[in-house]
Amino acid sequence: MEILKAATEWARAEVFSTRFFIFFVLVFLLASIGFWQLGKTDMAKAYIIPMLVAGALLLTIGLGLFYTNKARITQFEKAYNSDAQAFVASEIVRAESTIKEYKTIVFTAIPLIIAVCALVIVFVDIPAWRASMITTIAMMVVILLIDGTARARIEAYYEQLQEVEMRRGGLLQSEPLTEELLN
């Protein structure tokens, strides 16, 4: 039952962190409106569309994560109650996959995207390009901030799953995962 609690707490923390995506959506949208209403220079006007697009992308990411993790909360209990061993095994596989994705996408691809954008800013002196690259860097930093903490949460959850699996490791394969082992 303890692992179900850990899984539910992890999913709830993920749902909570999606609120930060929504916060930054508002920041980007308000910035876009501000540049639209107050922007006098070509550079200021060039931020209108990129900020709007970045806000829309963050909204899509945030809502997708919110609904996915919200649904997991109820799915966890059903899966755990039907077969606790299978639940733990599937969560280990899912957590491992997610951790690998973070390493590949969040902590490799995103920094490379930021570096490329920075190079474009240096070598291209067109307001629309610069505004787009600066906005892209800002959006990537937001994703790094939020996903950096998400990675730490999934790693802690993964460690809890591994502890349960290790405690079960001494059992025969035919023995069921008891409530005592899951606490």
C-alpha positions in Angstrom: 0.0 0.0 0.0 3.0 2.3 0.6 4.0 2.1 -3.0 0.5 3.0 -4.1 0.8 6.1 -1.8 4.2 6.9 -3.4 2.8 6.5 -6.9 -0.2 8.7 -6.1 2.0 11.4 -4.5 4.3 11.4 -7.5 1.3 11.8 -9.9 -0.2 14.6 -7.7 3.2 16.4 -7.7 3.3 16.2 -11.5 -0.2 17.6 -11.7 0.8 20.4 -9.4 4.0 21.2 -11.5 1.8 21.6 -14.6 0.5 24.7 -13.0 3.9 26.2 -13.5 3.5 25.6 -17.2 0.2 27.5 -17.0 1.9 30.3 -15.1 4.5 30.7 -17.8 1.8 30.5 -20.5 0.3 33.6 -18.9 3.7 35.3 -18.8 4.4 34.7 -22.5 0.8 35.7 -23.5 1.0 38.9 -21.4 4.4 39.7 -22.9 3.0 39.2 -26.4 0.1 41.5 -25.6 2.5 44.0 -24.1 4.7 44.0 -27.1 1.6 44.3 -29.4 0.2 47.3 -27.4 3.4 49.1 -26.4 6.0 48.0 -28.9 7.3 50.9 -30.9 10.5 49.4 -32.5 10.8 46.7 -35.0 12.5 44.5 -32.4 9.7 44.9 -29.9 7.0 44.2 -32.6 9.0 41.1 -33.6 8.3 39.5 -30.2 4.5 39.5 -30.7 4.1 36.2 -32.7 7.0 34.3 -31.1 5.7 35.0 -27.6 2.2 33.9 -28.7 3.5 30.7 -30.2 5.7 29.9 -27.2 2.7 30.5 -24.9 0.5 28.2 -27.1 3.2 25.5 -27.0 3.6 25.7 -23.2 -0.2 25.5 -22.9 -0.3 22.4 -25.0 2.5 20.8 -22.9 1.0 21.8 -19.6 -2.5 20.6 -20.4 -1.3 17.4 -21.9 0.8 16.6 -18.8 -2.1 17.7 -16.5 -4.7 15.4 -18.0 -2.3 12.5 -18.4 -1.1 12.6 -14.8 -4.6 13.4 -13.4 -5.9 10.2 -15.1 -2.9 8.2 -13.7 -4.0 8.9 -10.1 -7.2 6.8 -10.5 -5.5 4.3 -12.8 -2.8 3.6 -10.2 -5.3 2.4 -7.6 -7.1 0.2 -10.1 -3.8 -1.4 -11.4 -2.4 -1.8 -7.9 -5.6 -3.5 -6.6 -5.8 -5.8 -9.5 -2.2 -7.0 -9.4 0.3 -5.3 -7.2 3.3 -7.2 -8.6 2.4 -6.2 -12.2 1.8 -2.7 -11.1 5.3 -2.3 -9.6 6.9 -4.0 -12.6 5.1 -1.8 -15.1 5.9 1.4 -13.1 9.6 0.4 -13.0 9.6 0.1 -16.8 7.8 3.4 -17.2 10.0 5.2 -14.7 13.2 3.9 -16.4 11.8 5.0 -19.8 10.9 8.4 -18.5 14.3 8.9 -16.9 16.0 8.0 -20.2 13.8 10.5 -22.0 14.7 13.3 -19.6 18.4 12.6 -20.2 18.0 12.5 -24.0 15.5 15.3 -24.5 15.6 17.6 -21.6 19.2 17.5 -20.7 20.8 16.9 -24.1 18.5 18.2 -26.9 17.2 21.3 -25.1 20.7 22.6 -24.2 21.7 22.0 -27.9 18.6 23.9 -29.1 19.6 26.8 -26.7 23.1 26.8 -28.1 21.9 26.9 -31.7 19.5 29.7 -30.9 22.3 31.7 -29.2 24.5 31.3 -32.3 21.7 32.5 -34.6 21.3 35.6 -32.4 25.0 36.3 -32.8 25.1 35.9 -36.6 21.7 37.0 -37.8 20.7 40.7 -37.4 17.1 40.4 -38.4 14.6 41.4 -35.7 12.1 38.6 -36.4 14.9 36.0 -36.2 16.4 37.4 -33.0 13.0 37.7 -31.3 12.2 34.1 -32.3 15.5 32.8 -31.0 15.4 34.7 -27.7 11.8 33.5 -27.2 12.8 30.0 -28.0 15.6 30.2 -25.5 13.2 31.5 -22.8 10.7 28.7 -23.5 13.5 26.1 -23.3 14.7 27.5 -20.0 11.1 27.2 -18.7 11.0 23.6 -19.8 14.4 22.9 -18.2 13.3 24.5 -14.9 10.1 22.5 -14.7 11.4 19.2 -16.0 14.6 19.5 -13.9 12.4 19.1 -10.8 10.2 16.5 -12.5 13.3 14.4 -13.2 14.3 14.6 -9.5 10.8 13.5 -8.5 10.7 10.5 -11.0 14.1 9.4 -9.8 13.0 9.4 -6.2 9.9 7.5 -7.1 12.0 5.0 -9.1 14.2 4.4 -6.1 11.1 3.6 -4.1 10.0 1.2 -6.8 13.4 -0.5 -6.8 13.3 -0.9 -3.0 10.0 -2.7 -3.3 11.4 -4.9 -6.1 14.6 -5.7 -4.1 12.5 -6.7 -1.0 10.5 -8.9 -3.3 13.7 -10.3 -5.0 14.3 -12.9 -2.3 10.9 -14.4 -2.9 10.1 -17.3 -5.2 8.5 -16.1 -8.5 5.3 -17.9 -7.6 4.9 -16.1 -4.3 2.6 -13.1 -4.4 3.7 -9.6 -3.5 2.2 -9.2 0.0 0.9 -6.1 1.7 3.9 -6.4 4.1 6.4 -6.1 1.3 4.7 -3.2 -0.3 4.9 -1.1 3.0 
